[in-house]
Structures are given as structure tokens and as C-alpha cells.
Amino acid sequence: MSLSVNSLNARPKQPVTRTSRAPHTPSDGTVTLGIDLRSGPRYPTGVATMTKDLRLRFLGVARTDEAILAAVEASAPRVVAIDAPLALPEGRDCADPTCACADHGIMREVDRIAAREGYRPFPTLLPSMVKLTLRGIALRETLEARGYEVIETYPGMTQDVLAIPRKRAGLDELRRGLKRRGVLGIPRSRRVSHDELDAVTCALTAQLYLEGRAEVMGPGTPVPLVLPDRSLSW
């Protein structure tokens, strides 16, 4: 199993549907897990777990699917938030560009909504995105079969809503922006990668979702794309 574990301070407008309240009443120990998924094991996938007080319990990287699933099982999160497309475009039943279903295009309805609202995600079945999309769908289905609630997130979208500088502004700015939003426990003793900080952003988005301070963009099926509630003053 290929899992790089890094200790934390030596301790272990188309309409947008808004969440009106938290899906459940979380306890102080509620954990969310964020995954900044990459297209395959050649690249590091960021993994972050976060408690209700926005403190990181774990921050590191995983490469294989087995390592990602092991990280999930180790933390038993209430919600898993994944940065990757987690469904095919409506009308598509495969990613084969020669299949008849390819007439339905490479973008989901939620991709179009996000693009119209200025967030410009990569189309789900853009050739360079196909491996990531298929890996994300397979991971979602595995996690849901194991009983986990899974949401889709886009870290850049969350960062824009919360006025957190994106990684292109520099990792130090992104780190400071997350700290200003209350995230605790980002390691200072080592350099944290952008994959890890985007995973932190995913976990933070999931915490907002549990608190009822999030909205779901687009149809919300088969999995919701979640971002901070833009009707709130952040």
C-alpha cells in the first residue's frame, strides 16, 4: 500500500439549489475527509481529514486506490468530498468518443452552469480529463457501496467564494487564506503541497455542508456538487 502519512504537529444563472439545514446534527467529533484526486497512481492525491472545529487530524498524500480507501476507512468520515467529476454527462453511458452516446457531448449540465457563473471547470470528458473522471466515478461508487456519503467539490470554487487565494497566487497565500477561514493544524514543519491544500479545501467544504452553510449547484444527481452558500456574508 502506497500511503504517505505526515503527522500534524506530532498529533495523531441556472437555478442553484441551496441546503436549508444540515443533513444531520453533527457531534463535536464529526470528521470530514477531502480528496484532491489525480488521474492515476503516478501522481500524488491529496488527502485531508478535518473535525468540526476545523482542525486537521491527518494531512498527506496517497497514490493507489487501495491507499485512498485505507485513508477513508482509517478516519470513518461522515462525508467524503472529492475534487473530480463523479458522474458522466447526462445521456452518456460510457466515455468512448466513438459510441453513439457521444452525441450527448462532453459536458454535464452542472459543468455548463458552473461555466456560466464564471468558475470554468474543465469539461468532464475532455480527453485530458477522461482518466480522472473514470477514476472518480469508480471511487465514488466504491465508497457509496461501503455506506459513505460522497459529495463532489471544486476547490477553486470554494476558494473564490471564501476569498481564499487560489494556488496560482502561491502556496503560502493559499495556506494563509485557509488559516484565516479558521482551519487549524496545517503543518509548519514541512512544505505542504498544493494537492494537500486543495484536499483541505475539500474537507472544509464538507464541514460547511454539514453545518447547512453550503449550496448544491445544478441538479444534484447522481451526486451533488457542493460549494459554500453564496447568499451568506463570508
C-alpha positions in Angstrom: 0.0 0.0 0.0 1.4 3.3 -1.0 0.3 6.0 1.5 2.5 8.9 2.6 1.4 9.8 6.1 2.6 13.1 7.5 1.9 13.8 11.2 0.3 17.1 12.2 2.4 18.7 14.9 3.2 15.3 16.4 -0.5 14.7 17.0 -2.0 12.0 15.7 -27.8 31.6 -13.6 -29.4 28.3 -13.9 -31.0 28.0 -10.5 -28.9 26.8 -7.7 -30.3 24.5 -5.0 -29.4 25.6 -1.5 -29.3 23.4 1.6 -31.7 24.8 4.1 -30.2 22.9 7.1 -27.5 20.3 7.8 -28.2 16.8 6.7 -27.8 15.7 10.3 -26.9 17.2 13.6 -23.1 16.6 13.8 -21.3 16.0 17.1 -18.1 17.7 18.1 -16.2 14.7 16.8 -17.7 14.8 13.3 -15.0 14.2 10.7 -15.0 15.0 7.0 -12.4 13.8 4.5 -11.3 15.7 1.5 -9.6 14.1 -1.6 -7.9 16.1 -4.3 -8.0 13.2 -6.7 -5.4 12.8 -9.5 -5.9 10.7 -12.7 -3.7 7.8 -11.6 -1.1 6.5 -9.1 1.7 8.2 -10.9 0.6 11.5 -9.3 0.0 12.3 -5.6 -3.6 12.5 -4.5 -4.0 14.9 -1.5 -6.0 13.6 1.5 -7.1 15.6 4.5 -9.4 14.8 7.4 -11.0 17.6 9.5 -13.0 17.7 12.7 -16.0 20.0 13.3 -13.7 22.7 14.9 -11.9 22.8 11.5 -8.8 21.1 12.9 -6.9 18.8 10.7 -6.4 15.3 12.0 -4.5 14.0 9.1 -2.9 15.6 6.0 -0.9 13.6 3.5 -0.9 12.0 0.0 -1.9 8.7 -1.4 -1.3 7.3 -4.8 -3.1 4.0 -5.3 -6.9 3.4 -5.0 -6.1 1.0 -2.1 -4.2 3.7 -0.2 -7.0 6.2 -0.7 -9.6 3.7 0.5 -7.4 2.8 3.5 -7.2 6.5 4.5 -11.0 6.7 4.3 -11.5 3.6 6.4 -9.0 4.8 9.0 -10.9 8.1 9.6 -14.5 6.9 9.2 -15.7 10.3 7.9 -19.3 11.5 8.0 -18.8 12.9 4.4 -16.2 12.4 1.8 -15.6 15.4 -0.6 -13.8 14.6 -3.8 -12.3 17.1 -6.3 -13.1 15.3 -9.5 -16.1 14.8 -11.8 -18.1 12.0 -10.2 -20.6 11.3 -13.0 -20.7 11.2 -16.8 -22.6 13.8 -18.8 -26.3 13.3 -19.0 -27.2 10.8 -21.7 -23.7 9.2 -21.7 -23.2 5.6 -20.6 -19.5 5.5 -21.4 -16.5 7.7 -22.2 -15.9 6.1 -25.7 -15.9 9.0 -28.2 -16.9 6.6 -31.0 -20.0 5.4 -29.1 -23.4 6.6 -30.2 -23.9 8.2 -26.7 -21.0 10.6 -27.5 -23.7 12.7 -29.3 -24.6 13.9 -25.8 -21.3 15.8 -25.5 -18.5 16.0 -23.0 -20.1 18.4 -20.5 -22.6 17.8 -17.7 -25.4 20.2 -17.0 -23.6 21.3 -13.8 -20.4 22.0 -15.8 -22.4 24.4 -18.0 -23.9 26.1 -15.0 -20.5 26.5 -13.4 -19.1 27.9 -16.6 -21.9 30.4 -16.9 -21.3 31.5 -13.4 -17.7 32.2 -14.1 -16.0 29.2 -12.5 -14.9 27.5 -15.7 -14.3 23.8 -14.7 -12.8 21.5 -17.3 -15.4 19.6 -19.2 -16.0 16.2 -17.7 -15.0 14.2 -20.8 -12.3 16.5 -22.2 -9.7 14.0 -23.5 -7.2 15.0 -20.8 -10.0 14.6 -18.1 -11.2 11.1 -19.0 -8.9 9.1 -16.8 -9.7 11.4 -13.8 -13.4 11.2 -14.4 -13.5 7.4 -14.7 -11.3 7.1 -11.6 -13.6 9.5 -9.7 -16.7 7.6 -10.7 -15.3 4.3 -9.6 -14.1 5.7 -6.3 -17.5 7.3 -5.6 -19.3 4.0 -6.4 -17.0 2.0 -4.1 -17.4 4.5 -1.2 -21.1 4.6 -1.6 -21.3 0.8 -1.6 -19.4 1.0 1.7 -22.0 3.3 3.2 -20.2 6.7 2.9 -21.9 9.9 1.8 -19.9 11.4 -1.1 -20.1 14.9 -2.5 -18.3 16.5 -5.4 -16.3 19.7 -4.8 -14.2 22.1 -6.8 -11.6 23.7 -4.5 -11.1 26.8 -6.8 -14.9 27.5 -6.5 -14.8 27.2 -2.7 -11.7 29.4 -2.5 -13.3 32.1 -4.7 -16.5 32.2 -2.6 -14.5 32.4 0.7 -12.0 34.9 -0.7 -9.1 32.4 -0.3 -6.3 32.9 -2.9 -6.0 30.0 -5.3 -2.8 28.1 -5.6 -1.7 30.2 -8.6 -1.3 33.0 -6.1 1.3 30.9 -4.3 1.1 28.1 -1.7 1.9 30.5 1.2 -1.1 32.7 0.2 -3.4 29.7 -0.1 -2.2 28.4 3.3 -2.8 31.7 5.0 -6.2 32.1 3.4 -7.3 28.7 4.8 -6.0 29.7 8.2 -8.0 33.0 8.0 -11.0 30.9 7.5 -10.4 29.0 10.7 -8.5 25.9 9.5 -6.2 24.7 12.3 -3.3 22.3 12.2 -1.7 22.9 8.8 1.9 21.7 9.4 4.6 24.4 9.6 7.5 21.9 9.9 7.4 20.8 6.3 6.3 22.1 2.9 2.7 21.3 2.2 1.8 20.6 -1.4 -1.0 22.2 -3.4 -2.6 18.7 -3.7 -2.8 18.7 0.1 -4.1 22.2 0.5 -6.8 21.6 -2.1 -7.7 18.4 -0.2 -8.0 20.7 3.0 -10.3 22.9 1.0 -12.5 19.9 0.1 -12.7 18.8 3.7 -13.6 22.4 4.7 -16.4 22.4 2.1 -17.8 19.2 3.5 -17.8 20.8 7.0 -19.8 23.7 5.7 -22.2 21.3 4.0 -22.8 19.5 7.3 -23.4 22.9 9.0 -26.0 23.8 6.4 -23.8 26.7 5.1 -23.5 25.2 1.6 -25.4 25.1 -1.6 -25.7 22.5 -4.3 -25.1 23.6 -7.8 -27.1 22.1 -10.6 -29.4 19.1 -10.4 -27.5 17.4 -7.6 -27.8 13.9 -9.1 -26.3 11.4 -9.0 -24.0 13.3 -6.7 -24.2 16.9 -5.5 -21.6 19.5 -6.5 -21.2 21.5 -3.3 -19.9 25.0 -2.7 -20.2 27.5 0.2 -23.5 29.3 0.3 -23.1 32.4 -1.7 -26.1 34.1 0.0 -24.1 34.3 3.2 -21.7 37.1 4.1 -18.3 35.5 4.4 
